[in-house]
Amino acid sequence: MTAVVRRVTSVAVLVLALSTPALAQTAPPPAPVPTVAFGMTLPEYQGVGCLVSGATAAAGVFAYSDVITVAATGMLNPVLLIPVMATGFAVGCGVGATVSPAFLWIGKAFG
């Protein structure tokens, strides 16, 4: 039995010794990302649109928070100011990130 194990081991070592190591491959350089406006890429431009429209929506919600809270709950509750403002920011952010490429296109097409 040990002769068989020795023979298998010696064949395995011989195969490993004669095999050539895999050549290291380098990754291709990344493709340049095109800029769309003001030196920003499209995701960065959408992020700015998200921040601007989210902040604008949150400011609008703050200005009308008492009306929105009464409409949602039936009574004035100042504790709900933060969740209502956060919801306004989230909705404004989603709209701004979605619509900002359209505004960019309109600005380039007609501006």
N, C-alpha and C positions, 0 to 999 in steps of 0.2 A: 504494500500500500504506500509506503513512504517513497518508493521509486516512482510511482505514478504522480505523487504530489510534487516530488522534485522535478520530474519531467515537465509537468504542467507549469510549475513556477518558472523553470528556466525558459520555456517557450514564451510565457507571458512577459518575462523580463527582456527577452530578445526582441519581441514585437515592439515593446515600448521603447527600447533603445534604438531600433531602426526607424521608428516612425518620425516624421518630420514635425516639428512644432508648427502650430497654426501661426500664420503671419498676422501681425497686428494690423487691424484695419482702422483707418482714421475716418471719422465722420466727415461728410461733406460740409463745407461752410454753409451756414444758414443763409437763406435767401434774404436779400434786403427787404425790409418792410416799407411799403410805400407810405408817404405822408399825404394827408388829405388837406389839412388847413393849419396854418400857424405852426408848422413843423411838428404836428402831432399825428400819430397814427389814428386809425378809425376808432379802436377801442378807447384810446385816450380822449378823443373828441366826444365820444358817447359818454364817458365819465364826467367830463366837464358839463355836458348837457344835463346829465343826471343831477349833479350838484346844484347847478343854477336853477333848474326847474323845481327840484325838491325843496330848496330853500325858499323859493318864491311861493310854492304851495303851502309850506309850513307857516310862512308869514301871513298868507291869506287865511289860513285856518286859525291862527292866533287872533287875527283881527275880528273874525266872525265866530270865535269859539263859543261864545254864549248862545248864539243862534243855533249853531250846529249841535251843541250839547242838549239844548232844550228840544230840538227836533228829534234827536236820537233817543233821549231818555224820558222826555216829558217834564223834566225839572232841571234847574240849574245846579250843576255839580262841578265845582272847581277841580276835584280830584281827577276828572276825566280829561283835563286839558292836555296832559302829556301823551296819553294814548291817542287822542284825536289828532294832535300835532304830528305824532310819529306816523300815523296812518296817512295823513296829508303829505308828509315828506315821501313816504314810500310810493304813493300813487303818483306824485309829481316826478319822482325820480324815474319810475318806469316809463311814464309818458315822455319825459325829456330824452331818455336814452334811446327810445324807439323813434322819436320824431326828429332828432338832431341830424341824422344823415339826410333826411328829406329836406330840411332847411338848408343844409350844405349844398345839396344838389340844386335847389331853387336859386340859391345865391350864386352858384357858378353858371347856371343856365341863363338867368335873367339879370345878373348883376354886373 
